[in-house]
Amino acid sequence: MIINSLELKNIRSYDSGRVEFDDGVTLFEGDIGSGKTTLLLAIEFALFGLGDQRGDSLLRATSNSGSVKLTFTVDGDEYTVYRELKRGSSGVQQGELYIRTPRGVRKLSAKELKAEVLEILGYREPLNPRARSRIYRYAVFTPQEQMKSIIEAPTNDRLERLRKAFDLEKYSRAADNARLVSRRIKRESESLEDRSYDLEDKEKELEGLLGEKEKLEVEKKQLDSDIDGIEVEIGKLKSEMEVLQREKNRIDSAEKEIESLKNEIETLMSSSERLMERNRVIEVEYQRSLDELQKCSDIGEKLQEELNSLRERISDLELKRESLMEDSRRFREASIQYRNLTSELENLLKTGKDLEDEISGLEDYTGGIKSKIEAIKSIEDPGYREDEVEAGIRRLEVEVSDLQQELGGIQGKIEDYESIGKMGVCPTCDQEVDPDYIDDKLSRALERKMSVESRIAELRNEISDKNELLKRIAEYKRAQDEMRLLMEDLEKRIEECRRKREGLDKTRERIQKIEEEIAGTERIIGELKDAESEFNMVENELKSLRERESECSGRLAATEDRMDHLRTRISELNPETSREYRDNLNKIDENENKIAEKKAKIKENEEVLRNREDVEASIHGLTRTIREKERLRDERRDRRGALEGKIEEKERQIETLRSEIDKKRELRKRSLQLRTYVAWLEEYFIPALADIETHVMAQINHEFNERFQKWFRVLVDDPGKSVRIDEDFTPIVEQDGYEQNLEYLSGGERTSIALAYRLALNMVVQRLTDVRSDILILDEPTDGFSKEQLYKLRDIFDELESRQIILVSHEEELENLADHIYRVEKSDGTSIIEKAG
C-alpha cells in the first residue's frame, strides 16, 4: 500500500487540511500538541473505522460533522475511502461512507467498508468493526507510547499482547474450543447412553409379541378354510338362481313388450288420423288459392289500363315542357345575374363611402403634420456642436476640482495659522513666533481663499450655462430628428391619399356600369316572368304524374308476383298432382299393415305370461337359502377381520418395537464412538496444540531476537553494550557482560531499544501474516536521540527498503533525512499544515 493523499474536515484540532504524499521519507514537523499525531489517527480511521475508539475523540468539539478522505494505491490500482462523522442525540456516529475502486463508487456500511479495505490490503484477520486492525497496528503503525507500554508491561501482560500480535492466540483458542467440544461430546455420549438403557427389556418384549402373532395367524387360517366351503355352496345356489332369473326376465320382457306394442298401435292410429286431416286441409287450400288467383287477375287488368293512361299524359306534358325550357333557363340566368349585380353594387357603394371617409381623414392628418413641421422649423440652431460644449464643461470641472483642492490646502493653513497665533509657539521647532508675521500670513491666506471661492462660483455658473446650452442642443437635435420623421410620414400619407383617390374614381365608374347592367336585366325578367310560371306548373304536374305512375307500376308488379306465387301454390296443392297428398295416403296404408302385425305379437307374448307364478315361488325359496348361507359366511368373515386387525396391531407393535430397538442400538453405538473422540481430543489433540504453540513461539523469539539485536547495533555504536530478549520477550541490556536495568539507561538508549523493538516487531508480524508493506509510519521515534543517532536513521531507512516512510516528530534535525517536509502549527486552537520549501 502507498498513500497518495489525505483530506481532513473538522477532525480534532483541524478545520480543514489536505496532504499530498510521495514516495520517500515524509516528515511532519511541529511542536508537541500541534496536531501531528491527528494525521496518523485520521489515516487509520479512514482505513479501518473507529474500532474501539470513541467518535467524539476524533470529531472537532465545535462541529457537528466532519470527514476524512484517503486515497491510496495497491498493486497499481488507486482507491479512495471516505468516512463521515456526525454528532447526534446518541453521540458521534459514522455517517456517509463510500469507497471508489477501479470498478466504480459504492456506498457501504461501516462493517462492509472495513471488510472491503481488509480484502484490498490482503490483511487476513477476523472482521470486527469494534476492534483495530492487528496487522496494521503491528506491521505498519505502532504508536510510540503503545510500544513503551509493551516493553514496560508485566511479563504475562506482555506475552499476552505479543501472542495477539503474532496471532498465536489461535492455538489457545483452538485448545479452548477443543475442550469445549470435548465436554459437549462427553455430555452427548452420556445422553445417548441414558436413552438406550432399556435395550435388553425391549428385545424380550419383542419375542413375546412375535409368539402372540403366530397364534392369531393359525386361528385365521382355519377361518379362511370355513369361508371357502361356504362360498362354494353359495356359488351353486346362485347358478340355480341365474336359470330362474333368466326365465323371470323373459316373462318381464314379454309383459313390457305387450305394453310397448299397445302404445305403438295407438301411435300408428293417431298418425293415420293426422295424415287424413292434413289431406283435407290440402283440398281446402287448393280451392281457396283458385279463387284468389281469379281476383288478382281482374285487379291486374284494371291497373294496366290506368298505367297506360298515365303514360300518355306524361308524354304530352314532356313535349310542352321542352317548348318552355329555353325561356325558363333565360329567366333564371337573368334572376341570378340581377342578384349578383345588386350585391356587387351595394359593396361598391359601401367601398366608395369608406374611401371618401379615409381620404378626408388623411387630409386632416397631413394638415396636422404640416403644422408640426412649421412649428419645428421655428426652433433656432444654437450654433455649437455637442462635443465642443461637453469638452468645455470637462475643462471647467477640472479647474473647479483643482481650485477645491487648493481651497482645502488654504483652509488647512488658515487653521494652522490660527492655532499658532493662539499658542504663540511653532509646533515643529517649539520656538516663539512673531504675531504680526502670523497675522500677515493669515490675512494673505484669507484673501486667497476668497479669490478661489469667487473663481469657483464663476466657473460653476459657466458650467450651468453650458449645461443649459447642452439641453438646447439636444432639444434642437431631437426636433430635427422628429421633423425628418414627420416629413417621411407626410410623404407616405400624401402618396396613400393619391392612391385612394384613384381607387374612388375607379369605384364610381364601376357603379355607373353596374347600374346600366341592372336596368337591362330587369327588362329581361319582366318579359319572361309568365313563361317561368307556366314552366313551373308543367314541372309540378309532371312530378305528380310520375309519382302516380311509379305507384301504379309497383302495385301491378306486386299483383303479378302474387299471381305467380298462387299458380305455384295451386300446382303444389292439386290432389291429382300433389306429392304430399299421395305420400299421406301411402303412409295411412302402411300404418294399417303395421297395426295388424303388432296385434299378432301381443298374442304370442300372452302365452309366455302363463308360467309367472311357478317361477316367482322358486326364486323366493332359493333367495332365503342363499341369504342364510351368506349370513353364516359374513359371521366367519367378521371373525377373520377381527383377527386380521389384531394381527395388524401386533405387526405395528412389532415394527415400532423393532424401530425403537434399532435406534437404541444405534444410540449405544454412537455413544461408544463419541467416547473415542473425547479420548483423542483430551489425550492427543489438546496437548499437541500446546506443543505447537511453544515451538512456534520459540521460533518467533529467535527471529525477533536477531532482528532486535541488528537494529540496536545500527542505532547504538558501543562495542561494550549488547542487547537480547529472553524467553518472555523482555529486553535485556548488558554492558561489558553485566546486565543493566533499563531505568539507568540514557533517554536516547531507551528510545533506541523501543525503536529496535518496534522494527523487529514490524518485520516479524509482516512475515507471519504474509503482508509485504511498502509503507512504514513512525510516531516520535527519536525522543532523546543524539545527532549521530539521528543520522543513523538514514541507514535504517535504506535497509528497510520501504517505498514510503512517514515520520512524525518535533525534532528539526530530522529535516536532513526527509525528502518531503510538512510543518504543523496550532493557532487559536486550530491546526494548520503547510508544505515546506
Secondary structure, DSSP 8 states (H G I E B T S, - for coil): -EEEEEEEEEETTEEEEEEE--SEEEEEE--TTSSHHHHHHHHHHHHH--TTS-GGGTB-TT-SEEEEEEEEEETTEEEEEEEEEEEETTEEEEEEEEEEETTEEEE--HHHHHHHHHHHHT--S---TTS--HHHHHHTB--HHHHHHHHHS-HHHHHHHHHHHTTTHHHHHHHHHHHHHHHHHHHHHHHHHHHTTTHHHHHHHHHHHHHHHHHHHHHHHHHHHHHHHHHHHHHHHHHHHHHHHHHHHHHHHHHHHHHHHHHHHHHHHHHHHHHHHHHHHHHHHHHHHHHHHHHHHHHHHHHHHHHHHHHHHHHHHHHHHHHHHHHHHHHHHHHHHHHHHHHHHHHHHHHHHHHHHHHHHHHHHHHHHHHHHHHHHTS---S--HHHHHHHHHHHHHHHHHHHHHHHHHHHHHHHHHHHHHH-B-TTT--B--HHHHHHHHHHHHHHHHHHHHHHHHHHHHHHHHHHHHHHHHHHHHHHHHHHHHHHHHHHHHHHHHHHHHHHHHHHHHHHHHHHHHHHHHHHHHHHHHHHHHHHHHHHHHHHHHHHHHHHHHHHHHHHHHHHHHHHHHHHH-TTT-HHHHHHHHHHHHHHHHHHHHHHHHHHHHHHGGGHHHHHHHHHHHHHHHHHHHHHHHHHHHHHHHHHHHHHHHHHHHHHHHHHHHHHHHHHHHHHHHHHHHHHIIIIIHHHHHHHHHHHHHHHHHHHHHHHHHHHHHH---TTEEEEE-TT--EEEEETTEEE-GGGS-HHHHHHHHHHHHHHHHHHHHHHHT---SEEEEESTTTT--HHHHHHHHHHHHHHT-SEEEEEES-GGGGGG-SEEEEEEEETTEEEEEE--
